[in-house]
Amino acid sequence: MVKLNKIYTRTGDDGTTGLVDGSRRAKNDARMQAIGEVDEANSAIGLAAIATPEAISVGLRRIQNDLFDLGADLATPGEDFTPSEMVLRVVQAQVDTLEHAIDALNANLPPLTSFILPGGSEAAARVHLARAISRRAERAAVTLAAVEPVNPAALAYLNRLSDYLFVLARALNGGSDPLWVPGGSR
């Protein structure tokens, strides 16, 4: 259990922040960028959860918890991605849970006949915004992975998360998605 008595430490006043292993990184470092983007995605999912039915918001809160796990994973540099009592890592079971949720939601939706516009109901629009931010978090994690080792399960989780949010938005719109009409405004 995390216990925070004091929120400010002043240790970041020099433009650095601490990682789980005790090392410090510049706040604009690729690792810190990825962690920040995951945090933003988590916040957007929290906003989306407010507008969804309870059964869906419970699932979104589970995802928020997973994203804290993912942030801790990213904050733990190294090449060993084995979880332990002291090292939190995203695991394949978390990715599998998202895949099962995608399949369950998608089973009740009509096939896509066009690209869809991000919108529809308020709940779906919030989920689409969270999806777009999740994609940005994924891009930041992939950028990090180009220069440092990143847990492959964390990358898979971010990829699957945006897929889940896309299908969830469709479900929230009842399959009546606003469709893109190519050149429709010319």
C-alpha positions in Angstrom: 0.0 0.0 0.0 1.3 3.4 -0.9 1.3 6.1 1.8 1.9 9.7 0.9 2.1 12.2 3.7 3.7 15.0 1.8 2.9 15.7 -1.8 5.8 18.0 -2.6 9.4 17.0 -2.1 11.3 19.7 -4.1 13.5 17.0 -5.6 12.1 17.7 -9.0 12.7 21.4 -8.9 15.9 20.8 -11.0 13.8 19.3 -13.9 14.3 15.7 -13.0 12.2 13.0 -11.5 12.9 9.7 -9.7 12.3 6.2 -11.0 11.5 3.0 -9.1 15.2 2.0 -9.2 16.3 5.3 -7.6 17.7 6.7 -10.7 16.7 10.2 -11.9 15.6 11.3 -15.4 15.0 14.6 -17.0 11.3 15.3 -17.0 11.4 15.5 -20.8 13.1 12.1 -21.2 11.4 9.5 -23.4 10.6 7.3 -20.4 9.0 10.2 -18.5 7.0 11.2 -21.7 5.6 7.7 -21.9 4.7 7.7 -18.2 3.0 11.1 -18.6 1.0 10.0 -21.6 -0.2 6.9 -19.8 -1.3 9.1 -16.9 -3.2 11.4 -19.3 -4.9 8.4 -20.9 -5.9 7.2 -17.4 -7.4 10.6 -16.6 -9.4 10.6 -19.8 -10.7 7.1 -19.0 -11.7 8.4 -15.6 -13.7 11.2 -17.3 -15.3 8.7 -19.6 -16.3 6.5 -16.7 -18.5 9.2 -15.3 -20.8 9.2 -18.3 -21.1 5.4 -18.6 -23.5 2.9 -17.0 -22.2 1.4 -13.8 -21.3 -2.0 -15.3 -19.1 -0.3 -17.8 -17.6 2.2 -15.4 -16.5 -0.7 -13.2 -14.6 -2.1 -16.1 -13.1 1.3 -16.9 -11.9 1.6 -13.2 -10.2 -1.8 -13.6 -8.5 -0.5 -16.6 -7.4 2.6 -14.7 -5.9 0.4 -12.1 -4.1 -1.5 -14.9 -2.8 1.8 -16.2 -1.3 2.5 -12.8 0.4 -0.9 -13.0 1.6 0.1 -16.5 3.0 3.4 -15.3 4.9 1.6 -12.5 6.2 -0.9 -15.1 7.4 2.0 -17.3 9.0 3.7 -14.2 11.1 0.5 -13.6 13.9 0.5 -16.2 15.6 -2.7 -17.0 15.5 -5.8 -19.2 13.9 -8.3 -16.8 10.1 -8.0 -17.2 9.3 -10.7 -14.7 6.9 -9.5 -12.0 7.8 -10.0 -8.4 6.6 -8.9 -5.0 8.8 -5.8 -5.3 8.6 -5.2 -9.1 5.3 -4.5 -10.7 5.0 -5.5 -14.4 2.1 -5.8 -16.8 1.4 -9.4 -17.6 -0.3 -11.2 -20.5 -3.4 -11.9 -18.4 -4.2 -8.2 -18.3 -3.9 -8.1 -22.1 -6.1 -11.2 -22.4 -8.8 -9.6 -20.2 -9.0 -6.7 -22.7 -9.2 -9.1 -25.6 -12.1 -11.0 -24.0 -13.9 -7.7 -23.3 -13.4 -6.6 -26.9 -14.8 -9.9 -28.2 -17.8 -9.8 -25.9 -18.7 -6.2 -26.9 -18.0 -6.8 -30.6 -20.2 -9.9 -30.8 -23.3 -7.7 -30.4 -22.3 -5.0 -32.9 -23.1 -4.8 -36.6 -20.1 -5.0 -39.0 -18.5 -1.7 -39.9 -19.4 -0.4 -43.3 -17.3 2.8 -43.1 -14.9 4.6 -40.9 -16.8 6.1 -38.0 -16.6 9.7 -36.7 -15.6 10.0 -33.0 -18.8 11.0 -31.4 -22.4 10.0 -31.1 -23.5 10.0 -27.5 -21.7 12.0 -24.8 -20.4 8.7 -23.3 -19.1 7.5 -26.6 -17.5 10.8 -27.4 -15.7 10.7 -24.0 -14.5 7.1 -24.7 -13.3 8.2 -28.2 -11.3 11.0 -26.6 -9.8 8.5 -24.2 -9.0 6.2 -27.2 -7.2 8.9 -29.0 -5.1 9.8 -25.9 -4.4 6.1 -25.4 -3.1 5.9 -28.9 -0.7 8.8 -28.1 0.4 6.9 -25.0 1.1 3.9 -27.1 3.2 6.0 -29.6 5.2 7.4 -26.7 5.8 3.9 -25.3 6.9 2.7 -28.8 9.2 5.7 -29.1 10.7 4.7 -25.7 11.1 1.1 -26.8 13.2 2.3 -29.8 15.9 3.5 -27.4 15.4 1.4 -24.2 13.9 -1.9 -23.3 10.1 -1.8 -22.6 8.0 -4.7 -21.4 6.3 -6.2 -24.5 3.2 -6.9 -22.5 2.9 -3.2 -21.6 3.1 -2.4 -25.3 0.5 -5.0 -26.2 -1.8 -3.7 -23.4 -1.7 -0.2 -24.8 -2.4 -1.4 -28.3 -5.3 -3.5 -27.1 -6.6 -0.7 -24.9 -7.3 1.6 -27.8 -9.0 -1.3 -29.6 -11.2 -1.9 -26.5 -12.1 1.8 -26.3 -13.0 1.9 -30.0 -15.4 -1.1 -29.6 -16.8 0.3 -26.3 -17.6 3.6 -28.0 -19.5 1.7 -30.7 -21.4 -0.3 -28.1 -22.3 2.9 -26.2 -23.7 4.3 -29.5 -25.7 1.1 -29.8 -24.0 0.3 -33.1 -25.5 3.5 -34.6 -22.2 5.2 -35.2 -21.9 8.5 -37.0 -20.2 7.4 -40.3 -17.6 9.2 -42.3 -18.9 10.2 -45.7 -15.7 10.7 -47.8 -15.9 14.1 -49.5 -19.4 14.6 -48.1 -18.8 18.2 -47.3 -17.5 19.3 -50.7 
